[in-house]
Amino acid sequence: MVIAGPPPPPPTGQSVDAGDRDGLTVGGKLLLGALGIGTVAAVTATAVIVIGGRAPDAMDPSAFSVEPDVAWTLEPSDVDAAADSESRFATPAYMKRTYGVPGSFVFGDTIVTTLYQFGDPTKDSTLVALNGGDGSVRWTKPFAPGDSCAPESFDGRLICVEHADRRSTISSYDLETGDEMDSSTVDIYVGHMRVADGSLFVSGVESTSNPASVLMRGTPRDPGAEWTQTYDRRDCPVGGDYDALDVVDGAVSWFAPGLLADAADGSEHARGAWADSLGNGVFEVTRCEPPSFEQTRDFYRADGSTVGSWPASAVVTEATPGNSDDRQIVLSNGTAIGADARRRWYQPAITGRFDTLAVVGGVIVSADVNGHLFGITDDTGDILWRTATPVGEGGSAQHADSVDEQRMLVYNETGDLTAISVADGATDWSVSLPVPKDGLGVVTPGTDMVVAESATAISAVVPQVGDEPRSRP
């Protein structure tokens, strides 16, 4: 369920007068804004699901300027002959897989996904590694309901975790063969793993009756090789079941315990009810103080220095001139603040919900609940364009991704993979793929391909080479 969307924006080129509006939250949470290219925030009443990744630096910006070729498409029965109408693809990330969200991790020419049985969350699923070149299955392994994998590779290996008796075993696997390379067991229940700065970061909780939060930095063979830090529990009424671990700009933000820490040694910068990386080197930690549990938003830089703060219920009325070099942090009601935590602009046409899909060349791309994409200027909030017809229902448009700094890709409920120009909102091209089950398609950029995935089909889309299109199988 998504929150009510914004009213229709004005025609192209028409600006909207700035104004003030009460409240800065949606569902009690500051939405993620001004995120890196390709990060998508889809908001429900109880959870935020973040999907997608930064478009690879190695991808040629003009690679998808013309209609690409569909290299291959496979269905669950191509992976498992015993698959039936209830078999589904889903992301290897535990929490998103719990909700049946499709998606893959792309490591070079290896695509990693999972295959599970819809409607039976207790049944083991299958971890699947595909050859990105032809879609053939490289290897499979059993994958329990609580298992999860890191979205980044470590020294070219896939890192996954499995659980037993509140303990966790972290293993690394050769991406080509699936052979286990390293394994270690830790006395915590691991929730998240990220690879950054040449290290493996692991978060989890102690296996005790009153578990504390634990953060480690090391390797798959020794997750705490560099350091291990334990943080006491903080009582604060936080709704929903969302959690995330991010390592950005030398800082670690861990959503659920509200932790912002130094990545070098795990020392605590700030604690609160929740913590997020907002992009542009700014982090937000929301505190709630007993007995009233009134929420206060504090903004920090990666080194722990304070940027600014205000009560969550406060109205931001102090505006300062925009700076095109200062990427905005866009709040959920159409208000944008800068890295100094002061208001830059207000855009009433996006009031109600604003989810940043990408920030490309000074243009913020977003989507309303009806599936229309629109672009606004990063520094002034003026609306540049809005797609005249929906490019997908709200769910599929929310999973658009930036593929090359020039266009957004949307895999919509009709089975069309559509490229939308970030400059003017025009449709560059559209190709037909299998109609996504339940209307949800996810796009994952790779180094030289784009993987388009739904619950019942995975397709690899590649740039055309030469004068003739690639042959389709």
Backbone hydrogen bonds, N-H to C=O, Kabsch-Sander energy under -0.5 kcal/mol:
donor,donor_aa,acceptor,acceptor_aa,energy
13,G,383,I,-0.8
14,Q,11,P,-2.1
15,S,13,G,-0.6
24,L,312,A,-0.6
26,V,29,K,-1.5
29,K,26,V,-1.4
38,G,357,L,-0.6
39,T,36,G,-2.0
40,V,51,I,-1.8
42,A,40,V,-0.6
42,A,49,I,-2.1
43,V,41,A,-0.5
44,T,47,A,-2.5
45,A,1,M,-0.6
49,I,42,A,-2.2
50,V,48,V,-0.6
51,I,40,V,-1.6
51,I,49,I,-0.6
59,M,56,P,-1.3
63,A,60,D,-2.4
65,S,62,S,-1.7
69,D,462,V,-3.2
71,A,69,D,-0.9
71,A,460,A,-2.2
72,W,460,A,-1.0
74,L,458,I,-2.5
78,D,75,E,-1.8
79,V,75,E,-0.6
79,V,76,P,-1.2
80,D,76,P,-2.5
83,A,80,D,-2.1
87,S,84,D,-1.8
88,R,116,Y,-2.8
89,F,455,A,-3.0
90,A,114,T,-1.9
91,T,101,V,-2.3
97,R,93,A,-2.4
98,T,94,Y,-2.0
99,Y,95,M,-0.9
99,Y,96,K,-0.5
100,G,97,R,-1.7
101,V,96,K,-2.4
105,F,112,V,-2.5
107,F,105,F,-0.6
107,F,110,T,-3.1
108,G,106,V,-0.6
110,T,107,F,-2.1
111,I,130,L,-2.1
112,V,105,F,-3.0
113,T,128,V,-2.4
114,T,90,A,-1.8
115,L,126,T,-2.3
116,Y,88,R,-2.8
118,F,86,E,-3.3
118,F,116,Y,-0.7
120,D,117,Q,-1.6
123,K,120,D,-1.5
125,S,143,F,-3.7
126,T,115,L,-2.4
127,L,141,K,-3.1
128,V,113,T,-3.0
129,A,139,W,-2.5
130,L,111,I,-3.3
131,N,136,S,-3.2
132,G,109,D,-3.8
132,G,130,L,-0.7
135,G,131,N,-2.9
138,R,129,A,-2.9
138,R,136,S,-0.5
139,W,129,A,-1.3
141,K,127,L,-1.7
143,F,125,S,-2.7
147,D,144,A,-1.6
148,S,161,V,-1.6
149,C,92,P,-1.0
150,A,159,I,-2.8
154,F,157,R,-2.4
155,D,153,S,-0.5
157,R,154,F,-1.4
158,L,173,Y,-2.5
160,C,158,L,-0.5
160,C,171,S,-2.6
161,V,148,S,-2.8
162,E,169,T,-2.0
164,A,167,R,-2.4
167,R,164,A,-1.6
168,S,186,V,-2.2
169,T,162,E,-2.9
170,I,168,S,-0.5
170,I,184,S,-2.9
171,S,160,C,-2.6
171,S,169,T,-0.5
172,S,182,D,-2.1
173,Y,158,L,-2.4
174,D,179,D,-2.7
175,L,156,G,-0.8
178,G,174,D,-2.7
181,M,172,S,-3.2
182,D,172,S,-0.8
184,S,170,I,-2.0
186,V,168,S,-2.7
188,I,186,V,-0.7
189,Y,205,V,-2.8
190,V,188,I,-0.9
191,G,203,S,-2.8
192,H,203,S,-1.4
194,R,201,F,-2.3
196,A,194,R,-0.5
196,A,199,S,-2.1
199,S,196,A,-2.2
200,L,218,G,-2.9
201,F,194,R,-3.5
201,F,199,S,-0.5
202,V,216,M,-2.0
203,S,192,H,-2.4
204,G,214,V,-2.1
205,V,189,Y,-1.5
206,E,212,A,-2.2
207,S,187,D,-0.9
208,T,206,E,-1.3
213,S,231,Y,-2.3
214,V,204,G,-2.9
215,L,229,Q,-2.6
216,M,202,V,-2.7
217,R,227,W,-2.3
218,G,200,L,-2.4
219,T,222,D,-1.9
225,A,222,D,-2.1
226,E,217,R,-2.4
227,W,217,R,-1.6
229,Q,215,L,-2.8
231,Y,213,S,-3.1
236,C,234,R,-0.6
238,V,236,C,-1.0
239,G,237,P,-0.5
241,D,46,T,-0.6
242,Y,46,T,-0.5
246,D,253,S,-2.6
248,V,246,D,-0.5
248,V,251,A,-2.3
251,A,248,V,-1.9
252,V,261,A,-2.8
253,S,246,D,-2.5
254,W,259,L,-2.6
255,F,244,A,-2.6
255,F,253,S,-0.5
258,G,254,W,-0.5
258,G,255,F,-1.4
259,L,254,W,-2.1
260,L,270,A,-2.4
261,A,252,V,-2.6
262,D,267,S,-2.7
263,A,250,G,-2.1
265,D,262,D,-0.6
266,G,262,D,-2.9
269,H,260,L,-3.0
270,A,260,L,-2.0
272,G,257,P,-0.6
272,G,258,G,-1.0
273,A,286,T,-4.3
274,W,286,T,-1.2
275,A,255,F,-0.5
276,D,284,E,-2.4
278,L,276,D,-0.6
278,L,282,V,-2.6
279,G,282,V,-0.6
282,V,279,G,-1.6
283,F,300,Y,-2.9
284,E,276,D,-2.6
285,V,298,D,-2.8
286,T,274,W,-2.4
287,R,285,V,-0.6
287,R,296,T,-3.2
289,E,294,E,-1.5
293,F,289,E,-2.8
294,E,289,E,-0.9
296,T,287,R,-2.6
297,R,310,W,-2.6
298,D,285,V,-2.5
298,D,296,T,-0.6
299,F,308,G,-3.2
300,Y,283,F,-2.8
301,R,305,S,-2.3
302,A,281,G,-0.6
304,G,301,R,-2.1
307,V,299,F,-3.8
308,G,299,F,-1.2
310,W,297,R,-1.8
312,A,295,Q,-2.5
314,A,311,P,-2.0
316,V,314,A,-0.5
317,T,315,V,-0.9
319,A,317,T,-0.9
320,T,343,R,-2.5
326,D,323,N,-2.3
327,R,325,D,-0.8
329,I,337,I,-3.8
330,V,328,Q,-0.6
331,L,329,I,-0.5
331,L,335,T,-3.7
332,S,24,L,-0.6
334,G,331,L,-1.3
336,A,345,W,-2.9
337,I,329,I,-3.0
338,G,342,R,-2.4
341,A,338,G,-2.1
343,R,318,E,-1.4
344,R,336,A,-3.7
345,W,336,A,-1.1
347,Q,334,G,-2.6
350,I,347,Q,-1.7
351,T,348,P,-1.7
353,R,350,I,-0.8
356,T,32,L,-0.8
356,T,354,F,-0.6
357,L,355,D,-0.5
357,L,365,V,-2.9
358,A,365,V,-1.2
360,V,363,V,-2.6
363,V,360,V,-1.7
364,I,376,I,-3.0
365,V,358,A,-2.7
365,V,363,V,-0.5
366,S,374,F,-2.6
368,D,372,H,-2.2
371,G,368,D,-1.8
374,F,366,S,-2.3
375,G,385,W,-2.0
376,I,364,I,-2.2
377,T,382,D,-2.7
378,D,362,G,-3.0
381,G,377,T,-1.5
384,L,375,G,-2.7
384,L,382,D,-0.5
385,W,375,G,-1.4
387,T,373,L,-2.7
391,V,371,G,-2.3
394,G,369,V,-1.1
397,A,393,E,-2.6
398,Q,394,G,-1.8
399,H,396,S,-0.9
400,A,397,A,-1.6
401,D,409,L,-1.8
403,V,401,D,-0.5
403,V,407,R,-1.7
404,D,407,R,-0.7
408,M,420,I,-2.8
409,L,401,D,-2.7
410,V,418,T,-2.2
412,N,410,V,-0.8
412,N,416,D,-2.3
415,G,412,N,-1.8
417,L,431,V,-3.1
418,T,410,V,-2.7
418,T,416,D,-0.7
419,A,429,W,-2.6
420,I,408,M,-3.1
420,I,418,T,-0.5
421,S,426,A,-3.2
422,V,406,Q,-2.4
423,A,406,Q,-0.5
425,G,421,S,-2.1
428,D,419,A,-2.5
428,D,426,A,-0.7
429,W,419,A,-0.8
431,V,417,L,-2.1
433,L,415,G,-3.8
439,G,436,P,-1.8
440,L,437,K,-1.2
441,G,411,Y,-0.6
441,G,439,G,-0.6
442,V,453,E,-3.0
443,V,399,H,-0.9
444,T,451,V,-2.7
446,G,449,M,-3.1
450,V,461,V,-2.5
451,V,444,T,-2.7
452,A,450,V,-0.6
452,A,459,S,-2.6
453,E,442,V,-2.9
453,E,451,V,-0.5
454,S,457,A,-2.9
458,I,74,L,-2.3
459,S,452,A,-2.7
460,A,72,W,-2.2
461,V,450,V,-3.1
461,V,459,S,-0.5
462,V,69,D,-2.8
